[in-house]
Amino acid sequence: MKKIEAIIRPERLECVKAALEENGLAGMTVTEVRGRGRQKGMVMQFRGRKMEVDMLPKVKVEVVVSDGDIDSTIEAITSAARTGNVGDGKIFVIPVERVVRVRTGEEGDSAV
């Protein structure tokens, strides 16, 4: 199993959620985060003054999938999150050693 963490634009969250649900993945964790990459922030005007914002709001979507579902999950996220502009985000794939459902004690794929 793998944990897929996707850092995306907040306005693309609904599209990503819909794409994951179409792919059969209903369970996910969503966290509001701030960060920066090559985009390096942006300059905004507030009450006539220029302000540089270097930590931009993003959303982190986390899902755990079976090894056979990794590529289709990544494709669903990238196609739904892509705008073609700098700052679209990143996807990280992390190994998961063990999963246990707290309510029933189930382990492995059945716990996901």
A tleap script that builds the chain and sets N, CA, C and O, in Angstrom:
source leaprc.protein.ff14SB
mol = sequence {
  NMET LYS LYS ILE GLU ALA ILE ILE ARG PRO
  GLU ARG LEU GLU CYS VAL LYS ALA ALA LEU
  GLU GLU ASN GLY LEU ALA GLY MET THR VAL
  THR GLU VAL ARG GLY ARG GLY ARG GLN LYS
  GLY MET VAL MET GLN PHE ARG GLY ARG LYS
  MET GLU VAL ASP MET LEU PRO LYS VAL LYS
  VAL GLU VAL VAL VAL SER ASP GLY ASP ILE
  ASP SER THR ILE GLU ALA ILE THR SER ALA
  ALA ARG THR GLY ASN VAL GLY ASP GLY LYS
  ILE PHE VAL ILE PRO VAL GLU ARG VAL VAL
  ARG VAL ARG THR GLY GLU GLU GLY ASP SER
  ALA CVAL
}
set mol.1.N position { 0.841 -1.182 0.000 }
set mol.1.CA position { 0.000 0.000 0.000 }
set mol.1.C position { 0.882 1.240 0.000 }
set mol.1.O position { 2.030 1.212 0.444 }
set mol.2.N position { 0.320 2.322 -0.506 }
set mol.2.CA position { 1.030 3.593 -0.573 }
set mol.2.C position { 0.109 4.716 -0.108 }
set mol.2.O position { -1.108 4.666 -0.282 }
set mol.3.N position { 0.727 5.722 0.483 }
set mol.3.CA position { 0.017 6.946 0.841 }
set mol.3.C position { 0.365 7.978 -0.218 }
set mol.3.O position { 1.540 8.234 -0.483 }
set mol.4.N position { -0.644 8.562 -0.814 }
set mol.4.CA position { -0.436 9.591 -1.824 }
set mol.4.C position { -0.825 10.926 -1.213 }
set mol.4.O position { -1.964 11.124 -0.790 }
set mol.5.N position { 0.140 11.841 -1.172 }
set mol.5.CA position { -0.093 13.200 -0.679 }
set mol.5.C position { -0.020 14.140 -1.870 }
set mol.5.O position { 0.986 14.174 -2.578 }
set mol.6.N position { -1.065 14.888 -2.088 }
set mol.6.CA position { -1.110 15.848 -3.186 }
set mol.6.C position { -1.283 17.247 -2.608 }
set mol.6.O position { -2.222 17.507 -1.856 }
set mol.7.N position { -0.371 18.139 -2.966 }
set mol.7.CA position { -0.473 19.548 -2.585 }
set mol.7.C position { -1.010 20.269 -3.820 }
set mol.7.O position { -0.360 20.291 -4.865 }
set mol.8.N position { -2.199 20.857 -3.692 }
set mol.8.CA position { -2.875 21.447 -4.856 }
set mol.8.C position { -3.402 22.837 -4.533 }
set mol.8.O position { -3.374 23.281 -3.386 }
set mol.9.N position { -3.878 23.506 -5.559 }
set mol.9.CA position { -4.530 24.810 -5.382 }
set mol.9.C position { -5.881 24.601 -4.677 }
set mol.9.O position { -6.590 23.644 -4.989 }
set mol.10.N position { -6.243 25.472 -3.740 }
set mol.10.CA position { -7.519 25.309 -3.033 }
set mol.10.C position { -8.734 25.296 -3.952 }
set mol.10.O position { -9.700 24.580 -3.686 }
set mol.11.N position { -8.702 26.065 -5.011 }
set mol.11.CA position { -9.863 26.145 -5.902 }
set mol.11.C position { -10.040 24.879 -6.742 }
set mol.11.O position { -11.079 24.722 -7.383 }
set mol.12.N position { -9.066 23.980 -6.758 }
set mol.12.CA position { -9.162 22.727 -7.511 }
set mol.12.C position { -9.607 21.552 -6.644 }
set mol.12.O position { -9.735 20.434 -7.142 }
set mol.13.N position { -9.843 21.788 -5.360 }
set mol.13.CA position { -10.185 20.705 -4.433 }
set mol.13.C position { -11.449 19.961 -4.847 }
set mol.13.O position { -11.449 18.730 -4.864 }
set mol.14.N position { -12.512 20.662 -5.178 }
set mol.14.CA position { -13.766 19.993 -5.528 }
set mol.14.C position { -13.604 19.100 -6.757 }
set mol.14.O position { -14.176 18.011 -6.819 }
set mol.15.N position { -12.828 19.560 -7.724 }
set mol.15.CA position { -12.576 18.755 -8.925 }
set mol.15.C position { -11.781 17.501 -8.580 }
set mol.15.O position { -12.063 16.422 -9.101 }
set mol.16.N position { -10.793 17.638 -7.706 }
set mol.16.CA position { -9.981 16.490 -7.297 }
set mol.16.C position { -10.824 15.498 -6.505 }
set mol.16.O position { -10.724 14.290 -6.717 }
set mol.17.N position { -11.659 16.003 -5.590 }
set mol.17.CA position { -12.539 15.111 -4.827 }
set mol.17.C position { -13.453 14.322 -5.757 }
set mol.17.O position { -13.626 13.115 -5.586 }
set mol.18.N position { -14.031 14.994 -6.729 }
set mol.18.CA position { -14.930 14.318 -7.680 }
set mol.18.C position { -14.171 13.271 -8.492 }
set mol.18.O position { -14.693 12.182 -8.730 }
set mol.19.N position { -12.954 13.581 -8.917 }
set mol.19.CA position { -12.153 12.642 -9.700 }
set mol.19.C position { -11.783 11.417 -8.868 }
set mol.19.O position { -11.788 10.296 -9.376 }
set mol.20.N position { -11.464 11.626 -7.599 }
set mol.20.CA position { -11.129 10.495 -6.731 }
set mol.20.C position { -12.355 9.623 -6.470 }
set mol.20.O position { -12.251 8.397 -6.448 }
set mol.21.N position { -13.512 10.250 -6.273 }
set mol.21.CA position { -14.740 9.484 -6.061 }
set mol.21.C position { -15.105 8.669 -7.301 }
set mol.21.O position { -15.558 7.531 -7.178 }
set mol.22.N position { -14.913 9.237 -8.489 }
set mol.22.CA position { -15.145 8.498 -9.731 }
set mol.22.C position { -14.202 7.301 -9.841 }
set mol.22.O position { -14.528 6.289 -10.462 }
set mol.23.N position { -13.025 7.438 -9.225 }
set mol.23.CA position { -12.014 6.384 -9.245 }
set mol.23.C position { -12.247 5.362 -8.125 }
set mol.23.O position { -11.457 4.432 -7.961 }
set mol.24.N position { -13.326 5.532 -7.358 }
set mol.24.CA position { -13.648 4.584 -6.299 }
set mol.24.C position { -13.013 4.882 -4.957 }
set mol.24.O position { -13.026 4.032 -4.067 }
set mol.25.N position { -12.460 6.070 -4.794 }
set mol.25.CA position { -11.818 6.445 -3.529 }
set mol.25.C position { -12.664 7.491 -2.817 }
set mol.25.O position { -12.666 8.661 -3.199 }
set mol.26.N position { -13.378 7.072 -1.788 }
set mol.26.CA position { -14.211 8.010 -1.039 }
set mol.26.C position { -13.463 8.552 0.172 }
set mol.26.O position { -13.698 9.689 0.581 }
set mol.27.N position { -12.568 7.761 0.750 }
set mol.27.CA position { -11.861 8.161 1.962 }
set mol.27.C position { -10.638 8.997 1.656 }
set mol.27.O position { -9.780 8.595 0.870 }
set mol.28.N position { -10.561 10.143 2.269 }
set mol.28.CA position { -9.408 11.028 2.090 }
set mol.28.C position { -9.321 11.977 3.272 }
set mol.28.O position { -10.304 12.198 3.979 }
set mol.29.N position { -8.152 12.526 3.476 }
set mol.29.CA position { -7.949 13.553 4.485 }
set mol.29.C position { -7.535 14.822 3.759 }
set mol.29.O position { -6.657 14.790 2.896 }
set mol.30.N position { -8.164 15.938 4.105 }
set mol.30.CA position { -7.869 17.216 3.464 }
set mol.30.C position { -7.446 18.207 4.538 }
set mol.30.O position { -8.122 18.376 5.553 }
set mol.31.N position { -6.310 18.861 4.293 }
set mol.31.CA position { -5.763 19.819 5.245 }
set mol.31.C position { -5.419 21.111 4.524 }
set mol.31.O position { -4.842 21.082 3.437 }
set mol.32.N position { -5.765 22.235 5.115 }
set mol.32.CA position { -5.350 23.527 4.569 }
set mol.32.C position { -3.915 23.784 5.016 }
set mol.32.O position { -3.608 23.732 6.207 }
set mol.33.N position { -3.040 24.061 4.051 }
set mol.33.CA position { -1.630 24.297 4.338 }
set mol.33.C position { -1.171 25.560 3.629 }
set mol.33.O position { -1.898 26.120 2.808 }
set mol.34.N position { 0.035 26.005 3.947 }
set mol.34.CA position { 0.648 27.138 3.269 }
set mol.34.C position { 2.031 26.705 2.825 }
set mol.34.O position { 2.689 25.920 3.507 }
set mol.35.N position { 2.475 27.215 1.680 }
set mol.35.CA position { 3.791 26.844 1.205 }
set mol.35.C position { 4.211 27.646 0.001 }
set mol.35.O position { 3.506 28.537 -0.472 }
set mol.36.N position { 5.391 27.296 -0.479 }
set mol.36.CA position { 5.905 27.953 -1.664 }
set mol.36.C position { 6.854 27.017 -2.377 }
set mol.36.O position { 7.449 26.126 -1.771 }
set mol.37.N position { 6.983 27.228 -3.650 }
set mol.37.CA position { 7.882 26.446 -4.480 }
set mol.37.C position { 8.528 27.378 -5.481 }
set mol.37.O position { 8.969 28.472 -5.129 }
set mol.38.N position { 8.585 26.948 -6.719 }
set mol.38.CA position { 9.151 27.800 -7.768 }
set mol.38.C position { 8.352 29.077 -7.964 }
set mol.38.O position { 8.869 30.078 -8.459 }
set mol.39.N position { 7.104 29.030 -7.575 }
set mol.39.CA position { 6.217 30.183 -7.712 }
set mol.39.C position { 6.728 31.357 -6.865 }
set mol.39.O position { 6.585 32.515 -7.257 }
set mol.40.N position { 7.311 31.060 -5.727 }
set mol.40.CA position { 7.929 32.039 -4.821 }
set mol.40.C position { 6.992 33.162 -4.415 }
set mol.40.O position { 7.437 34.292 -4.216 }
set mol.41.N position { 5.737 32.882 -4.291 }
set mol.41.CA position { 4.788 33.884 -3.824 }
set mol.41.C position { 4.329 34.818 -4.918 }
set mol.41.O position { 4.533 34.570 -6.106 }
set mol.42.N position { 3.699 35.907 -4.482 }
set mol.42.CA position { 3.193 36.882 -5.437 }
set mol.42.C position { 3.057 38.231 -4.755 }
set mol.42.O position { 3.042 38.322 -3.527 }
set mol.43.N position { 2.960 39.277 -5.562 }
set mol.43.CA position { 2.811 40.637 -5.053 }
set mol.43.C position { 1.336 41.007 -5.146 }
set mol.43.O position { 0.711 40.863 -6.197 }
set mol.44.N position { 0.782 41.491 -4.014 }
set mol.44.CA position { -0.627 41.886 -3.983 }
set mol.44.C position { -0.714 43.344 -3.553 }
set mol.44.O position { 0.195 43.870 -2.911 }
set mol.45.N position { -1.818 43.988 -3.914 }
set mol.45.CA position { -2.041 45.355 -3.467 }
set mol.45.C position { -3.114 45.344 -2.395 }
set mol.45.O position { -4.177 44.746 -2.567 }
set mol.46.N position { -2.823 46.018 -1.276 }
set mol.46.CA position { -3.765 46.113 -0.175 }
set mol.46.C position { -3.802 47.560 0.287 }
set mol.46.O position { -2.813 48.083 0.800 }
set mol.47.N position { -4.941 48.197 0.102 }
set mol.47.CA position { -5.121 49.605 0.469 }
set mol.47.C position { -4.048 50.501 -0.142 }
set mol.47.O position { -3.504 51.391 0.512 }
set mol.48.N position { -3.758 50.235 -1.431 }
set mol.48.CA position { -2.819 51.077 -2.154 }
set mol.48.C position { -1.360 50.742 -1.931 }
set mol.48.O position { -0.496 51.367 -2.546 }
set mol.49.N position { -1.053 49.784 -1.079 }
set mol.49.CA position { 0.344 49.422 -0.804 }
set mol.49.C position { 0.614 48.028 -1.369 }
set mol.49.O position { -0.243 47.146 -1.314 }
set mol.50.N position { 1.791 47.850 -1.901 }
set mol.50.CA position { 2.174 46.550 -2.414 }
set mol.50.C position { 2.671 45.686 -1.265 }
set mol.50.O position { 3.465 46.116 -0.429 }
set mol.51.N position { 2.177 44.453 -1.255 }
set mol.51.CA position { 2.608 43.497 -0.226 }
set mol.51.C position { 3.058 42.223 -0.928 }
set mol.51.O position { 2.388 41.732 -1.837 }
set mol.52.N position { 4.194 41.696 -0.500 }
set mol.52.CA position { 4.678 40.449 -1.071 }
set mol.52.C position { 4.238 39.295 -0.181 }
set mol.52.O position { 4.562 39.258 1.006 }
set mol.53.N position { 3.506 38.364 -0.754 }
set mol.53.CA position { 3.034 37.185 -0.033 }
set mol.53.C position { 3.852 36.010 -0.549 }
set mol.53.O position { 3.711 35.611 -1.705 }
set mol.54.N position { 4.723 35.445 0.321 }
set mol.54.CA position { 5.585 34.370 -0.171 }
set mol.54.C position { 5.148 32.980 0.278 }
set mol.54.O position { 5.690 31.989 -0.210 }
set mol.55.N position { 4.194 32.879 1.182 }
set mol.55.CA position { 3.644 31.584 1.585 }
set mol.55.C position { 2.189 31.564 1.141 }
set mol.55.O position { 1.334 32.224 1.732 }
set mol.56.N position { 1.924 30.797 0.091 }
set mol.56.CA position { 0.596 30.798 -0.517 }
set mol.56.C position { -0.285 29.692 0.061 }
set mol.56.O position { 0.213 28.629 0.434 }
set mol.57.N position { -1.593 29.942 0.136 }
set mol.57.CA position { -2.503 28.910 0.632 }
set mol.57.C position { -2.608 27.758 -0.370 }
set mol.57.O position { -2.769 27.973 -1.571 }
set mol.58.N position { -2.514 26.553 0.142 }
set mol.58.CA position { -2.652 25.329 -0.649 }
set mol.58.C position { -3.517 24.348 0.132 }
set mol.58.O position { -3.885 24.609 1.277 }
set mol.59.N position { -3.834 23.235 -0.485 }
set mol.59.CA position { -4.598 22.172 0.170 }
set mol.59.C position { -3.821 20.879 0.001 }
set mol.59.O position { -3.333 20.572 -1.087 }
set mol.60.N position { -3.707 20.119 1.091 }
set mol.60.CA position { -3.062 18.808 1.019 }
set mol.60.C position { -4.136 17.741 1.100 }
set mol.60.O position { -4.910 17.692 2.057 }
set mol.61.N position { -4.177 16.879 0.078 }
set mol.61.CA position { -5.119 15.767 0.021 }
set mol.61.C position { -4.317 14.487 0.225 }
set mol.61.O position { -3.344 14.239 -0.487 }
set mol.62.N position { -4.729 13.672 1.204 }
set mol.62.CA position { -4.029 12.434 1.503 }
set mol.62.C position { -4.979 11.252 1.302 }
set mol.62.O position { -6.101 11.254 1.807 }
set mol.63.N position { -4.516 10.244 0.559 }
set mol.63.CA position { -5.273 9.009 0.369 }
set mol.63.C position { -4.306 7.835 0.483 }
set mol.63.O position { -3.134 7.952 0.124 }
set mol.64.N position { -4.799 6.711 0.980 }
set mol.64.CA position { -4.017 5.477 1.023 }
set mol.64.C position { -4.664 4.511 0.047 }
set mol.64.O position { -5.871 4.270 0.098 }
set mol.65.N position { -3.843 3.957 -0.850 }
set mol.65.CA position { -4.359 3.080 -1.901 }
set mol.65.C position { -3.530 1.803 -1.984 }
set mol.65.O position { -2.386 1.759 -1.532 }
set mol.66.N position { -4.121 0.774 -2.566 }
set mol.66.CA position { -3.406 -0.468 -2.848 }
set mol.66.C position { -2.378 -0.193 -3.943 }
set mol.66.O position { -2.520 0.751 -4.719 }
set mol.67.N position { -1.348 -1.025 -3.995 }
set mol.67.CA position { -0.282 -0.819 -4.978 }
set mol.67.C position { -0.807 -0.788 -6.408 }
set mol.67.O position { -0.266 -0.064 -7.244 }
set mol.68.N position { -1.835 -1.549 -6.702 }
set mol.68.CA position { -2.381 -1.585 -8.056 }
set mol.68.C position { -3.156 -0.346 -8.455 }
set mol.68.O position { -3.433 -0.145 -9.638 }
set mol.69.N position { -3.512 0.494 -7.484 }
set mol.69.CA position { -4.314 1.694 -7.762 }
set mol.69.C position { -3.495 2.982 -7.800 }
set mol.69.O position { -4.059 4.066 -7.946 }
set mol.70.N position { -2.191 2.879 -7.672 }
set mol.70.CA position { -1.348 4.077 -7.569 }
set mol.70.C position { -1.423 4.919 -8.839 }
set mol.70.O position { -1.711 6.114 -8.776 }
set mol.71.N position { -1.166 4.304 -9.986 }
set mol.71.CA position { -1.113 5.071 -11.236 }
set mol.71.C position { -2.448 5.715 -11.583 }
set mol.71.O position { -2.481 6.867 -12.016 }
set mol.72.N position { -3.544 4.994 -11.401 }
set mol.72.CA position { -4.849 5.572 -11.729 }
set mol.72.C position { -5.213 6.708 -10.777 }
set mol.72.O position { -5.865 7.673 -11.176 }
set mol.73.N position { -4.791 6.593 -9.521 }
set mol.73.CA position { -5.053 7.662 -8.546 }
set mol.73.C position { -4.253 8.908 -8.883 }
set mol.73.O position { -4.777 10.021 -8.830 }
set mol.74.N position { -2.998 8.727 -9.225 }
set mol.74.CA position { -2.158 9.869 -9.602 }
set mol.74.C position { -2.710 10.539 -10.860 }
set mol.74.O position { -2.743 11.766 -10.944 }
set mol.75.N position { -3.134 9.755 -11.820 }
set mol.75.CA position { -3.711 10.307 -13.055 }
set mol.75.C position { -4.989 11.094 -12.754 }
set mol.75.O position { -5.209 12.164 -13.322 }
set mol.76.N position { -5.829 10.564 -11.864 }
set mol.76.CA position { -7.068 11.262 -11.509 }
set mol.76.C position { -6.758 12.611 -10.856 }
set mol.76.O position { -7.396 13.617 -11.166 }
set mol.77.N position { -5.784 12.626 -9.961 }
set mol.77.CA position { -5.433 13.872 -9.266 }
set mol.77.C position { -4.830 14.874 -10.242 }
set mol.77.O position { -5.237 16.036 -10.270 }
set mol.78.N position { -3.865 14.433 -11.039 }
set mol.78.CA position { -3.198 15.382 -11.938 }
set mol.78.C position { -4.158 15.953 -12.977 }
set mol.78.O position { -4.110 17.147 -13.273 }
set mol.79.N position { -5.019 15.121 -13.525 }
set mol.79.CA position { -5.942 15.646 -14.540 }
set mol.79.C position { -6.950 16.625 -13.938 }
set mol.79.O position { -7.360 17.575 -14.605 }
set mol.80.N position { -7.353 16.403 -12.686 }
set mol.80.CA position { -8.328 17.293 -12.049 }
set mol.80.C position { -7.682 18.560 -11.495 }
set mol.80.O position { -8.336 19.601 -11.436 }
set mol.81.N position { -6.424 18.496 -11.090 }
set mol.81.CA position { -5.777 19.635 -10.431 }
set mol.81.C position { -5.021 20.539 -11.402 }
set mol.81.O position { -4.722 21.685 -11.068 }
set mol.82.N position { -4.715 20.050 -12.577 }
set mol.82.CA position { -3.866 20.792 -13.512 }
set mol.82.C position { -4.582 21.993 -14.105 }
set mol.82.O position { -5.692 21.885 -14.627 }
set mol.83.N position { -3.912 23.159 -14.012 }
set mol.83.CA position { -4.375 24.361 -14.700 }
set mol.83.C position { -3.401 24.758 -15.800 }
set mol.83.O position { -3.742 25.545 -16.683 }
set mol.84.N position { -2.187 24.211 -15.747 }
set mol.84.CA position { -1.156 24.563 -16.714 }
set mol.84.C position { -0.297 25.724 -16.285 }
set mol.84.O position { 0.582 26.156 -17.031 }
set mol.85.N position { -0.539 26.243 -15.083 }
set mol.85.CA position { 0.222 27.384 -14.576 }
set mol.85.C position { 1.174 26.944 -13.469 }
set mol.85.O position { 0.992 25.894 -12.852 }
set mol.86.N position { 2.193 27.769 -13.232 }
set mol.86.CA position { 3.109 27.516 -12.125 }
set mol.86.C position { 2.308 27.521 -10.837 }
set mol.86.O position { 1.432 28.367 -10.657 }
set mol.87.N position { 2.595 26.589 -9.936 }
set mol.87.CA position { 1.887 26.534 -8.664 }
set mol.87.C position { 0.754 25.524 -8.627 }
set mol.87.O position { -0.035 25.517 -7.683 }
set mol.88.N position { 0.661 24.662 -9.650 }
set mol.88.CA position { -0.400 23.648 -9.664 }
set mol.88.C position { -0.218 22.621 -8.552 }
set mol.88.O position { -1.202 22.039 -8.097 }
set mol.89.N position { 1.006 22.383 -8.105 }
set mol.89.CA position { 1.210 21.501 -6.964 }
set mol.89.C position { 2.165 20.369 -7.214 }
set mol.89.O position { 2.844 20.313 -8.239 }
set mol.90.N position { 2.206 19.453 -6.244 }
set mol.90.CA position { 3.092 18.291 -6.280 }
set mol.90.C position { 2.342 17.092 -5.718 }
set mol.90.O position { 1.390 17.238 -4.951 }
set mol.91.N position { 2.796 15.888 -6.120 }
set mol.91.CA position { 2.256 14.646 -5.579 }
set mol.91.C position { 3.419 13.822 -5.048 }
set mol.91.O position { 4.441 13.664 -5.716 }
set mol.92.N position { 3.248 13.299 -3.834 }
set mol.92.CA position { 4.265 12.462 -3.201 }
set mol.92.C position { 3.667 11.089 -2.939 }
set mol.92.O position { 2.521 10.979 -2.506 }
set mol.93.N position { 4.442 10.043 -3.201 }
set mol.93.CA position { 4.010 8.672 -2.952 }
set mol.93.C position { 4.913 8.100 -1.865 }
set mol.93.O position { 6.135 8.070 -2.009 }
set mol.94.N position { 4.292 7.643 -0.771 }
set mol.94.CA position { 5.015 7.206 0.428 }
set mol.94.C position { 4.580 5.780 0.772 }
set mol.94.O position { 3.384 5.488 0.772 }
set mol.95.N position { 5.531 4.888 1.066 }
set mol.95.CA position { 5.147 3.518 1.445 }
set mol.95.C position { 4.380 3.487 2.772 }
set mol.95.O position { 4.677 4.252 3.689 }
set mol.96.N position { 3.394 2.595 2.857 }
set mol.96.CA position { 2.626 2.393 4.088 }
set mol.96.C position { 2.860 0.951 4.527 }
set mol.96.O position { 2.562 0.015 3.784 }
set mol.97.N position { 3.388 0.776 5.721 }
set mol.97.CA position { 3.705 -0.564 6.202 }
set mol.97.C position { 2.491 -1.321 6.725 }
set mol.97.O position { 2.376 -2.532 6.536 }
set mol.98.N position { 1.593 -0.604 7.379 }
set mol.98.CA position { 0.475 -1.293 8.021 }
set mol.98.C position { -0.701 -0.334 8.171 }
set mol.98.O position { -0.521 0.852 8.448 }
set mol.99.N position { -1.906 -0.866 7.984 }
set mol.99.CA position { -3.126 -0.092 8.187 }
set mol.99.C position { -4.049 -0.917 9.070 }
set mol.99.O position { -4.254 -2.106 8.829 }
set mol.100.N position { -4.607 -0.273 10.101 }
set mol.100.CA position { -5.544 -0.936 11.004 }
set mol.100.C position { -6.779 -0.067 11.146 }
set mol.100.O position { -6.664 1.117 11.466 }
set mol.101.N position { -7.955 -0.628 10.915 }
set mol.101.CA position { -9.203 0.097 11.139 }
set mol.101.C position { -9.499 0.026 12.629 }
set mol.101.O position { -9.613 -1.066 13.186 }
set mol.102.N position { -9.622 1.161 13.271 }
set mol.102.CA position { -9.801 1.231 14.724 }
set mol.102.C position { -11.096 0.553 15.163 }
set mol.102.O position { -11.103 -0.195 16.140 }
set mol.103.N position { -12.175 0.807 14.458 }
set mol.103.CA position { -13.484 0.292 14.859 }
set mol.103.C position { -13.553 -1.222 14.889 }
set mol.103.O position { -14.111 -1.794 15.825 }
set mol.104.N position { -12.984 -1.899 13.858 }
set mol.104.CA position { -13.155 -3.347 13.737 }
set mol.104.C position { -11.883 -4.155 13.951 }
set mol.104.O position { -11.942 -5.365 14.172 }
set mol.105.N position { -10.742 -3.496 13.888 }
set mol.105.CA position { -9.480 -4.211 14.007 }
set mol.105.C position { -9.002 -4.813 12.699 }
set mol.105.O position { -7.963 -5.473 12.666 }
set mol.106.N position { -9.753 -4.596 11.604 }
set mol.106.CA position { -9.343 -5.108 10.303 }
set mol.106.C position { -7.975 -4.513 9.936 }
set mol.106.O position { -7.637 -3.396 10.327 }
set mol.107.N position { -7.198 -5.302 9.169 }
set mol.107.CA position { -5.883 -4.838 8.746 }
set mol.107.C position { -5.719 -5.018 7.253 }
set mol.107.O position { -6.424 -5.801 6.618 }
set mol.108.N position { -4.762 -4.266 6.702 }
set mol.108.CA position { -4.417 -4.389 5.282 }
set mol.108.C position { -5.414 -3.684 4.385 }
set mol.108.O position { -6.041 -2.695 4.764 }
set mol.109.N position { -5.545 -4.236 3.155 }
set mol.109.CA position { -6.420 -3.609 2.144 }
set mol.109.C position { -7.871 -3.471 2.618 }
set mol.109.O position { -8.548 -2.505 2.264 }
set mol.110.N position { -8.341 -4.417 3.403 }
set mol.110.CA position { -9.727 -4.340 3.871 }
set mol.110.C position { -9.946 -3.194 4.867 }
set mol.110.O position { -11.081 -2.769 5.083 }
set mol.111.N position { -8.865 -2.694 5.470 }
set mol.111.CA position { -8.972 -1.581 6.407 }
set mol.111.C position { -9.002 -0.230 5.691 }
set mol.111.O position { -9.388 0.783 6.273 }
set mol.112.N position { -8.594 -0.230 4.435 }
set mol.112.CA position { -8.577 1.016 3.666 }
set mol.112.C position { -9.965 1.239 3.139 }
set mol.112.O position { -10.212 2.231 2.453 }
savepdb mol mol.pdb
quit
